[in-house]
Amino acid sequence: MPEEEVVEIKFRLYDGSDMGPFRYSPASTIAMLKERIVAEWPKDKKIAPKGANDIKLINAGKILENNKIVGQCRVHFGDLPEAVITMHVVVQPSVTKVKTAEKVDEPPRNNLCSCSIM
């Protein structure tokens, strides 16, 4: 019976600490990796993602898209054996959109400047 191929990935957090390595199927999506990162995020970190959309994964200098699969993230270096892939985790909390209350009754103000030389 052939052994199922797996990819080992560890995640480097913003403070230099690591999560993992974890084992994934090459068919796993980046979105699945992000969900696991959120679920297993260390509780002692000051910055924490609220959801998978708050995380960007970087591998080999490229930001990975959610629909990409793990099998596409491998970088082969000649005859070197496959090793653990290190992906960098960037947390960018979603910015809540705050609408400013605009007054409908007031006409827009024109910034006028006048100078008087005497």
C-alpha positions as CSV (number, residue, x, y, z in Angstrom):
1,M,0.0,0.0,0.0
2,P,1.6,3.3,-1.0
3,E,2.1,5.9,1.7
4,E,-0.1,9.0,1.3
5,E,1.9,12.1,0.4
6,V,1.9,14.8,3.0
7,V,3.4,18.3,3.2
8,E,4.8,19.5,6.5
9,I,4.3,23.3,7.1
10,K,5.3,25.5,10.0
11,F,4.0,29.0,10.4
12,R,6.4,31.8,11.5
13,L,4.5,34.4,13.5
14,Y,5.1,38.2,13.6
15,D,7.3,37.9,16.8
16,G,9.5,35.2,15.3
17,S,7.9,32.3,17.1
18,D,6.6,29.2,15.2
19,M,3.5,27.2,15.1
20,G,3.8,23.6,13.9
21,P,5.0,21.8,11.9
22,F,1.6,20.5,10.8
23,R,1.0,17.9,8.2
24,Y,-1.4,18.6,5.3
25,S,-2.5,16.9,2.1
26,P,-1.1,18.6,-1.0
27,A,-4.8,19.1,-2.0
28,S,-5.5,21.3,1.1
29,T,-6.3,24.9,0.3
30,I,-4.7,28.0,1.7
31,A,-8.1,28.9,3.2
32,M,-8.0,25.6,5.2
33,L,-4.5,26.5,6.5
34,K,-5.7,30.0,7.6
35,E,-8.7,28.4,9.5
36,R,-6.4,26.1,11.4
37,I,-4.0,29.0,12.3
38,V,-7.0,31.0,13.7
39,A,-8.2,27.9,15.7
40,E,-4.7,27.2,17.2
41,W,-3.5,30.8,17.6
42,P,-1.5,31.1,20.8
43,K,-3.5,32.8,23.5
44,D,-0.6,34.7,24.9
45,K,0.0,36.9,21.8
46,K,-1.0,40.6,21.9
47,I,-2.1,40.6,18.3
48,A,-4.6,37.9,17.3
49,P,-6.7,37.4,14.2
50,K,-10.4,37.3,14.6
51,G,-10.9,35.3,11.4
52,A,-9.1,33.8,8.4
53,N,-9.6,37.1,6.5
54,D,-7.3,38.8,9.0
55,I,-4.4,36.6,7.9
56,K,-2.0,36.7,5.0
57,L,0.3,33.8,4.3
58,I,3.6,34.5,2.6
59,N,5.7,31.7,1.0
60,A,8.8,32.3,-1.1
61,G,8.1,36.0,-1.1
62,K,4.6,35.7,-2.5
63,I,1.2,36.3,-0.8
64,L,-0.8,33.1,-1.2
65,E,-4.4,33.3,-2.4
66,N,-7.1,31.4,-0.5
67,N,-8.0,29.2,-3.6
68,K,-4.4,28.0,-4.1
69,I,-3.5,24.5,-2.9
70,V,-0.6,23.5,-0.7
71,G,0.9,21.3,-3.5
72,Q,1.5,24.5,-5.5
73,C,3.5,26.1,-2.7
74,R,6.5,23.7,-2.8
75,V,9.8,25.1,-4.0
76,H,12.2,22.5,-5.2
77,F,15.9,23.0,-4.8
78,G,17.7,20.6,-7.0
79,D,18.3,17.2,-5.4
80,L,17.7,18.3,-1.8
81,P,15.1,16.2,0.0
82,E,11.7,17.8,0.7
83,A,11.8,19.6,4.0
84,V,9.3,21.5,6.2
85,I,7.9,24.5,4.4
86,T,8.0,27.7,6.5
87,M,5.2,30.2,5.7
88,H,5.2,33.7,7.3
89,V,1.9,34.8,8.9
90,V,1.0,38.5,8.7
91,V,-2.0,39.6,10.8
92,Q,-3.9,42.5,9.4
93,P,-7.1,43.0,11.4
94,S,-10.0,44.1,9.3
95,V,-10.7,47.8,9.4
96,T,-14.2,48.4,10.4
97,K,-15.7,51.0,8.1
98,V,-17.0,54.0,10.1
99,K,-19.4,56.2,8.2
100,T,-19.2,59.8,9.1
101,A,-22.5,61.4,9.6
102,E,-23.0,63.9,6.8
103,K,-25.5,66.7,7.2
104,V,-27.8,66.8,4.3
105,D,-29.2,70.2,5.1
106,E,-25.9,72.1,4.8
107,P,-24.5,73.0,1.4
108,P,-20.9,72.0,0.8
109,R,-18.4,74.6,2.0
110,N,-16.0,76.1,-0.4
111,N,-12.6,76.9,1.1
112,L,-12.0,80.5,0.1
113,C,-8.9,82.4,0.9
114,S,-8.7,86.1,0.5
115,C,-5.6,88.2,1.0
116,S,-5.5,91.9,1.6
117,I,-2.3,93.9,1.1
118,M,-2.3,97.3,2.5
